Each structure stands twice: as structure tokens, then as C-alpha cells.
Amino acid sequence: MRAADGAILIVALSVAWSLYRANRNIAKFNLLDLIMENERVSKMACIAMGAFIVLSWIMVRLAIDGKMTEGYMGLYGALCFTPICAKLFSPPKEALP
């Protein structure tokens, strides 16, 4: 394991620990809101969250190795943030009875 991998792992674990501690106080922050929709777990939200985490890890590795290009950064932005913008501006679905 290289030093860069260790540093990334430490940062990731500290972010995860911070989110876990914030999630324990339900009145202020609930981590499950990131993947819940209408009181149910959303498949698309889980897929989007997993893709975001994996792609972010790849982008960090590319930046550390010095292989980052504008094309990779544009592709990352398109893959991660276009679905979020599309969901924000799409009309709401009709509620099921």
C-alpha cells in the first residue's frame, strides 16, 4: 500500500465516521435521507450513490498518479451530476393511491 492510498483511506474513514456521528442525532441529520424516497429505499438513489463513490475514488487516483485530463473531468461531471440536475428539473411523479 502506498502512502497516497493510506492517506485516502484515512480521509474516507474520517468522513464516514463524521457522517455516522451526525446520523446518530436524528433530529438534525439523517443519513438515510440520501437514499430514501417517499419513506422507501430508492434503487436509483443507491445506484447513483454507489456510482458517485466509485467514480470519485477513480478521479482521486487519477489525480494522484498525474493522469488526470480535462476529458476525464468532464466525463466525471457528466456521469455524476447530470442525473441530479435532471431529477431537480423534472416534473414530480403522481402519487400512487
LUMFIKE-984781 format. One record per residue: residue number from 0; residue in three letters; x, y, z of N, C-alpha, C in turn. Coordinates in pm, 1 decimal. Example, Ala and Ser with C-alpha at 12.3 -4.5 7.8 and 13.67 -1.06 7.14 Angstrom:
2
(0 'ALA' (1319.0 -569.0 780.0) (1230.0 -450.0 780.0) (1320.0 -330.0 780.0))
(1 'SER' (1285.0 -225.0 708.0) (1367.0 -106.0 714.0) (1290.0 3.0 787.0))
//
This chain:
97
(0 'MET' (84.8 -117.5 0.0) (0.0 0.0 0.0) (89.2 123.6 0.0))
(1 'ARG' (62.0 212.5 -92.8) (140.0 334.6 -99.3) (89.1 435.6 2.0))
(2 'ALA' (169.2 537.5 26.9) (131.9 640.5 123.9) (6.3 714.9 79.5))
(3 'ALA' (-8.6 736.0 -51.1) (-127.1 806.8 -101.4) (-254.1 726.5 -74.9))
(4 'ASP' (-247.0 594.4 -93.3) (-363.3 510.1 -64.4) (-398.6 515.8 83.6))
(5 'GLY' (-297.6 514.7 167.7) (-322.6 524.7 311.0) (-386.8 657.4 349.0))
(6 'ALA' (-340.1 765.7 288.2) (-397.4 897.7 316.9) (-542.7 905.2 271.5))
(7 'ILE' (-571.3 850.0 153.4) (-709.2 849.5 104.0) (-797.4 766.3 195.7))
(8 'LEU' (-747.8 653.5 240.0) (-823.8 567.3 329.3) (-853.0 638.3 461.2))
(9 'ILE' (-756.4 709.3 515.4) (-777.0 782.1 640.9) (-881.7 891.5 623.1))
(10 'VAL' (-875.1 964.3 513.5) (-974.4 1069.5 487.5) (-1113.2 1008.8 470.8))
(11 'ALA' (-1123.8 899.8 395.9) (-1253.3 835.1 374.7) (-1311.8 784.1 505.6))
(12 'LEU' (-1228.3 724.5 589.2) (-1277.6 676.1 718.0) (-1319.0 789.5 810.4))
(13 'SER' (-1246.7 900.6 806.4) (-1285.5 1013.7 891.7) (-1416.4 1076.5 843.9))
(14 'VAL' (-1438.8 1082.1 712.7) (-1566.2 1132.4 661.3) (-1679.0 1037.5 699.4))
(15 'ALA' (-1656.6 907.2 685.4) (-1758.4 808.7 722.3) (-1789.9 817.0 871.5))
(16 'TRP' (-1689.1 833.7 954.8) (-1711.3 845.0 1099.4) (-1790.7 972.2 1131.1))
(17 'SER' (-1760.1 1080.6 1065.1) (-1832.9 1205.9 1087.8) (-1979.3 1191.6 1048.4))
(18 'LEU' (-2004.4 1128.2 933.2) (-2142.7 1106.3 891.4) (-2216.2 1014.4 987.8))
(19 'TYR' (-2148.2 913.1 1038.2) (-2210.3 822.4 1134.3) (-2247.4 895.6 1262.4))
(20 'ARG' (-2157.1 978.6 1312.6) (-2186.0 1053.2 1435.5) (-2298.6 1153.1 1414.9))
(21 'ALA' (-2302.2 1217.4 1297.8) (-2411.1 1312.1 1269.9) (-2543.5 1238.8 1255.4))
(22 'ASN' (-2539.2 1116.0 1202.9) (-2660.3 1038.3 1183.6) (-2720.4 993.2 1316.1))
(23 'ARG' (-2639.7 981.2 1419.9) (-2692.3 937.6 1549.4) (-2789.8 1039.1 1607.4))
(24 'ASN' (-2776.9 1167.1 1573.1) (-2869.7 1269.3 1617.2) (-2975.4 1287.3 1508.0))
(25 'ILE' (-3083.0 1209.8 1515.9) (-3183.8 1203.5 1410.3) (-3253.2 1338.5 1390.7))
(26 'ALA' (-3265.4 1417.4 1495.0) (-3338.2 1543.9 1484.0) (-3269.9 1640.5 1386.7))
(27 'LYS' (-3138.8 1634.1 1373.6) (-3067.2 1729.0 1289.2) (-3031.4 1672.6 1152.8))
(28 'PHE' (-2992.8 1546.9 1147.5) (-2939.2 1489.8 1023.4) (-2969.8 1341.9 1019.3))
(29 'ASN' (-3019.8 1295.2 906.8) (-3045.2 1153.6 890.2) (-2977.4 1107.6 761.6))
(30 'LEU' (-2879.0 1023.4 775.5) (-2800.8 975.3 662.2) (-2886.0 898.7 562.2))
(31 'LEU' (-2991.0 834.8 609.3) (-3075.6 757.2 519.2) (-3155.2 844.5 423.1))
(32 'ASP' (-3166.8 975.0 451.3) (-3236.5 1063.8 357.9) (-3165.8 1070.8 223.4))
(33 'LEU' (-3037.2 1036.5 219.6) (-2963.9 1038.1 93.9) (-3009.4 929.4 -2.0))
(34 'ILE' (-3065.7 820.4 51.1) (-3107.8 710.2 -35.5) (-3256.2 677.8 -23.7))
(35 'MET' (-3330.6 753.8 56.6) (-3473.6 727.5 74.7) (-3556.3 820.6 -12.9))
(36 'GLU' (-3670.8 768.8 -56.4) (-3765.2 848.4 -133.3) (-3904.7 799.6 -97.1))
(37 'ASN' (-3987.5 887.2 -44.5) (-4123.0 852.2 -0.4) (-4121.1 739.3 102.7))
(38 'GLU' (-4031.6 752.0 200.2) (-4019.4 655.3 310.9) (-3976.5 516.1 266.4))
(39 'ARG' (-3922.7 502.4 146.3) (-3872.9 374.3 97.3) (-3735.1 394.7 38.0))
(40 'VAL' (-3653.9 289.9 41.4) (-3521.4 297.3 -19.0) (-3537.3 298.7 -171.1))
(41 'SER' (-3472.5 395.7 -233.8) (-3480.5 410.4 -378.6) (-3364.6 336.3 -445.1))
(42 'LYS' (-3396.2 248.8 -539.7) (-3292.1 175.6 -611.4) (-3202.1 271.2 -688.0))
(43 'MET' (-3263.1 368.8 -752.7) (-3184.8 463.4 -832.2) (-3093.6 547.8 -743.4))
(44 'ALA' (-3140.4 583.5 -624.6) (-3056.1 661.5 -534.5) (-2936.9 578.1 -487.3))
(45 'CYS' (-2958.2 450.8 -458.8) (-2847.6 363.1 -417.9) (-2747.0 345.1 -530.6))
(46 'ILE' (-2796.6 327.0 -652.1) (-2707.7 311.0 -766.8) (-2629.2 439.0 -790.5))
(47 'ALA' (-2697.5 553.2 -783.7) (-2630.1 681.5 -805.3) (-2526.0 707.2 -697.0))
(48 'MET' (-2557.3 676.3 -571.4) (-2461.8 696.7 -461.6) (-2340.3 605.8 -478.8))
(49 'GLY' (-2363.2 479.5 -514.7) (-2252.0 387.7 -536.2) (-2164.3 429.9 -653.3))
(50 'ALA' (-2227.0 473.3 -762.2) (-2150.8 519.7 -878.1) (-2070.7 644.5 -843.8))
(51 'PHE' (-2130.2 734.5 -767.6) (-2059.9 855.9 -727.8) (-1936.7 823.7 -643.9))
(52 'ILE' (-1949.9 731.1 -550.9) (-1837.5 693.8 -464.5) (-1726.1 628.6 -545.9))
(53 'VAL' (-1761.7 535.3 -633.4) (-1660.3 466.2 -713.6) (-1592.0 562.4 -810.1))
(54 'LEU' (-1669.5 645.4 -877.9) (-1609.7 740.6 -971.8) (-1523.3 844.0 -900.2))
(55 'SER' (-1564.8 884.7 -780.9) (-1483.0 979.7 -705.0) (-1349.6 916.5 -666.8))
(56 'TRP' (-1353.1 790.2 -627.3) (-1228.7 720.1 -593.1) (-1136.6 713.0 -715.7))
(57 'ILE' (-1194.2 682.1 -832.7) (-1114.8 675.7 -955.7) (-1054.1 811.2 -988.2))
(58 'MET' (-1130.2 917.7 -972.0) (-1080.0 1051.4 -1003.1) (-966.1 1090.8 -909.0))
(59 'VAL' (-978.7 1055.4 -782.8) (-870.8 1084.9 -688.2) (-744.8 1007.3 -725.6))
(60 'ARG' (-760.5 881.5 -762.1) (-644.0 801.3 -802.6) (-578.4 858.7 -928.5))
(61 'LEU' (-659.6 901.3 -1025.3) (-603.8 961.8 -1146.2) (-528.5 1090.5 -1113.3))
(62 'ALA' (-582.2 1169.5 -1023.4) (-516.0 1295.2 -986.0) (-384.8 1267.9 -913.8))
(63 'ILE' (-383.5 1169.3 -826.3) (-261.4 1136.8 -752.3) (-153.8 1082.4 -846.3))
(64 'ASP' (-194.4 999.6 -941.7) (-98.8 941.4 -1035.9) (-57.0 1037.2 -1146.5))
(65 'GLY' (-118.7 1156.3 -1153.0) (-83.1 1255.1 -1253.9) (-138.7 1224.8 -1391.8))
(66 'LYS' (-245.2 1146.1 -1399.0) (-303.5 1108.0 -1527.6) (-436.7 1177.9 -1554.1))
(67 'MET' (-472.0 1275.9 -1471.7) (-599.1 1346.5 -1486.4) (-595.2 1436.4 -1609.7))
(68 'THR' (-700.9 1430.9 -1690.7) (-713.3 1518.6 -1807.0) (-848.3 1589.3 -1800.5))
(69 'GLU' (-864.7 1689.0 -1886.1) (-991.5 1761.7 -1890.0) (-1105.1 1671.4 -1936.5))
(70 'GLY' (-1073.5 1578.3 -2023.7) (-1175.2 1484.6 -2071.4) (-1229.0 1397.5 -1959.6))
(71 'TYR' (-1139.5 1345.5 -1875.9) (-1182.6 1264.7 -1762.3) (-1268.0 1347.1 -1666.7))
(72 'MET' (-1227.7 1471.3 -1643.4) (-1303.3 1556.0 -1551.0) (-1441.4 1587.9 -1607.5))
(73 'GLY' (-1449.8 1614.3 -1735.9) (-1579.5 1639.4 -1798.8) (-1669.3 1517.0 -1795.6))
(74 'LEU' (-1610.9 1400.5 -1819.8) (-1686.9 1275.7 -1813.7) (-1736.9 1248.9 -1672.7))
(75 'TYR' (-1654.0 1275.6 -1573.8) (-1692.8 1259.8 -1433.4) (-1811.3 1350.2 -1401.2))
(76 'GLY' (-1802.9 1476.0 -1442.8) (-1912.6 1569.1 -1417.3) (-2041.1 1525.9 -1485.3))
(77 'ALA' (-2028.6 1479.0 -1608.2) (-2147.7 1435.7 -1681.6) (-2211.0 1312.6 -1617.7))
(78 'LEU' (-2129.8 1217.8 -1577.0) (-2183.9 1093.7 -1520.9) (-2242.8 1112.4 -1381.5))
(79 'CYS' (-2187.1 1203.4 -1303.1) (-2231.9 1218.7 -1164.6) (-2339.1 1324.9 -1145.7))
(80 'PHE' (-2329.5 1433.7 -1217.8) (-2415.7 1546.3 -1185.7) (-2530.0 1568.9 -1283.6))
(81 'THR' (-2524.2 1511.4 -1401.8) (-2635.6 1523.9 -1495.7) (-2762.5 1456.9 -1442.7))
(82 'PRO' (-2756.0 1335.4 -1385.4) (-2878.9 1277.3 -1330.2) (-2938.7 1360.1 -1215.9))
(83 'ILE' (-2853.3 1422.9 -1136.3) (-2903.5 1505.7 -1026.4) (-2978.5 1626.0 -1081.8))
(84 'CYS' (-2921.4 1692.1 -1180.1) (-2986.9 1808.4 -1241.9) (-3115.3 1766.8 -1312.4))
(85 'ALA' (-3114.0 1652.4 -1377.7) (-3234.3 1604.6 -1446.3) (-3346.5 1578.2 -1346.8))
(86 'LYS' (-3313.0 1522.2 -1231.8) (-3414.7 1495.6 -1130.2) (-3467.7 1624.8 -1069.7))
(87 'LEU' (-3380.9 1723.5 -1051.9) (-3424.4 1850.8 -995.0) (-3524.1 1923.0 -1085.5))
(88 'PHE' (-3502.8 1915.5 -1216.4) (-3585.6 1992.1 -1308.6) (-3696.6 1911.2 -1374.4))
(89 'SER' (-3710.6 1784.3 -1340.1) (-3817.5 1703.7 -1398.3) (-3946.7 1727.1 -1318.7))
(90 'PRO' (-4060.6 1712.6 -1383.4) (-4186.6 1730.5 -1309.9) (-4206.8 1616.0 -1209.9))
(91 'PRO' (-4272.0 1643.2 -1098.9) (-4290.8 1538.4 -997.5) (-4384.1 1428.3 -1047.7))
(92 'LYS' (-4360.3 1306.9 -1001.3) (-4446.4 1194.1 -1038.4) (-4576.7 1204.9 -959.2))
(93 'GLU' (-4680.7 1152.2 -1017.6) (-4808.6 1148.9 -947.7) (-4800.9 1044.8 -835.8))
(94 'ALA' (-4856.2 1079.0 -720.9) (-4854.1 988.2 -606.7) (-4947.6 869.7 -634.6))
(95 'LEU' (-4902.7 751.1 -596.9) (-4985.4 631.3 -612.8) (-5086.7 625.1 -499.5))
(96 'PRO' (-5206.8 573.6 -528.1) (-5309.5 566.8 -422.1) (-5278.6 464.6 -317.8))
//
